[in-house]
Amino acid sequence: MTAKKTTRDAQSRAWQRMLSGRRLDLLDPSPLDIEIADIAHGLARVARWNGQTIGAHIFSVAQHTLLVETVLRHEMPRADQRIRLAALLHDAPEYVIGDMISPFKAVLDGHYKAVEKRLLGAIHIRFGLPPVLPDEITQAIKAADRGAAYLEATELAGFSESEAKRLFGKDPGLSDSVRRDYMTPWTAARAEKQFLERFGAVFA
């Protein structure tokens, strides 16, 4: 095989094979190629904070999304199942494109965000949500995400409280028992299992 052909093949391959057998096109994702088992498996093995967290295990994106959904329910006790589902899936594209810290996303000049947006839209359609959420729901999820980030930053990632407050806002005020559980990084197997269980509870 010539170097020219190898380069052309690499450039044309914009898909990933999933353990379910699906072949997901990253640039033109089809909702038909999205499976919740693939999402759970991938997110449970992607590290938040580039792995710079304390504990015997990574703090996974799967555990983070569960924390965000918990914060959302704490802040919006009457949130319906669709809002909770959207919160649980807010970082779902990272099961194939990974988690990048915000400063590095900014360096990529929007390309990462464009791919992420297309993937999230396909994921939403697959699970009965609108491809683009109403702005008030998006803002509520972002607020819960910032609350979760505050906890992760101060208890797992080495940030001072003042620094975390400046970057992420306030402590969301979860109960001590919930806080202790979520601030202990889980095994990948537990994160995957609990993500699937919570998905089953909110996806109707």
Secondary structure, 3 states (H helix, E strand, C coil): CCHHHHHHHHHHCCEEECCCCCEEECCCCCHHHCCHHHHHHHHCCCEHHHHCCCCCCCCEHHHHHHHHHHHHHHHCCCCCHHHHHHHHCCCCCHHHHCCCCHHHHHHCCCHHHHHHHHHHHHHHHHCCCCCCCCHHHHHHHHHHHHHHHHHHHHHCCCCCHHHHHHHHCCCCCCCHHHHHHHCCCCCHHHHHHHHHHHHHHHCC
